[in-house]
């Protein structure tokens, strides 16, 4: 009788674990599918992605690529965005207007482009980040965590 009870307990435990694993897979797949939607950067979709990742047991940061709503932008930022949607948005005049509005915005942060560094001149953390980004599976959670660790070590 004890053997039957132990066997049944083992079967129930195994079934629960298998069910939990499939639930995690469902949430991971749902989060992945949401990233491929047309409006994947909307606050609603970002919230849904965060919820699915949380339910899958994946550690997430507070915000994932959450932007600012258009209504919360200042007038210069709105003008720059509107100009970027014009038909001839790559003309020198339009690009100059966009840049002018962005510079007048209270939230303007100048682009601090750095010159390229030779791979041979990089330190071990910079080399590791480059190599991890070139990995075929660079978007995996493990590799992204490794990249974050190397970035923290740089600071």
N, C-alpha and C positions, 0 to 999 in steps of 0.2 A: 504494500500500500504506500509506503514511504517513497518508493521508487517512482510510482505513478504520480504522486503529488509533486515530487521534485521534477519529473519530466514535464508535467503540465506547467509548472512554474517557469521552467526554462523556456518552453514554447511561448508562453505569454510574454516573458521578458524579451525574447528575440523578436516577436511580432511588434512589440512596442518600439523597440530600437529601430527596426526596419521602417516602421511607420514614421518615426521622427526623422530618419534620414531622407525619406521621400518628401516629407513636408519641407525640409531644408532645401532640397533640390528644386521643389516647386517655387519657393521664394527666390532662390538664386536665378532660376530661369525667368521668372517674372521681372526681376530687376534688370536682367540683361535685355529682355524684350523691350522694356520701357525705354532703355537707352537708344533703341533704334527707331523710336517713333519720330515723326516729323517735328514735333514741338517738344523735344526731350529736355530742353533747358528751361521750360516754364516752371514756375514755383510749384505748381500742383504735381507735375510729373516728378520733379526732384524730391518732393515730399513722399510720393508713392514709392520711388526708388529707395529712399532712406528707410521707409517702413518695411519693405520687403527684405532689404539687407539686414535690418535689425532682427526680423523674425527668422532669418536664416542663420542667425548667430554670428554674423560678420560685424566686427567692430567698425563703427563709422564715426567720422568726425561730425561736429554739430551741423555744418552746412557742406553740401556737395555742389560746387559750382553755382550757388544761388546768386542771382544777380539782383539788381535794384529795379523795382517796377518803374516803367516809363513815367508814370505820374509823379514819382518821387525825385525825378531828375530836375536840375535847374534849367532855365530857359536856353542857355548856351549848349548844354548837353543835348537837349531835345532838338535844337536847330542842327547840330552836327549829325545826329542820327537821321533827321529828315533829309538833309543834304546827301547822306550816304545812300539813300533810296532813290535818288533822282536817276533819270535815264543815263545821263552823261556824268556819272559820279567819279570817273577817273580823270576827268579833264584837269589841267593845272589850276584853273580858276576855282573849280569846285573843291579840289583838294586843299587849296589855300584857304578857302572859306571854312571848310571843316576844321582845319588845323587852328585857324584863328578863333573859332567858337570854342574849341576844346581848351585852348590856352586861357580864354577868358572865364572858363568854368571854375567855380570854387573848389571842385574836386580834381582839378588837373594835376597829374603827376607826370613830369617830363620823362620821356623814354630814355633810360640810361643804358643804351646799347653798349656792350663791351666788345672789344675786338676779340677775334677767335684766338684760342690758345692751342698751341701744338700739343698733340697727345703726349709726346715725350716730355713736355714741360709741366704736365699736370701732376698733382700729388696722387697718392693711392686712392683717396676717396673720390676724386674727380674721375679718375680712370674707371673705377668701379661703377660709378653712375653711368658713364658713357656706355660701358659694356653691357650693363643691365638693361639700358634703354634699347640697345641693338638686339637684345634677345628676342627670339621668335614669339615668346609668350610674355612679353614685357608688361602687359596689362594685368597679369595675374596678381592676386592679392599678396602673395609671398614676395614677388619681385618688387612690387610697389612699396611694401614695408621695408625691404632692403634698401631701396633708393632713399626712402625717408630717413632711415638710420644713417646712411652716408651723408645726406644733406645736413642732418643734425650735427654730425661730427665735423663738418666744414665750418659751422658757425661757432 
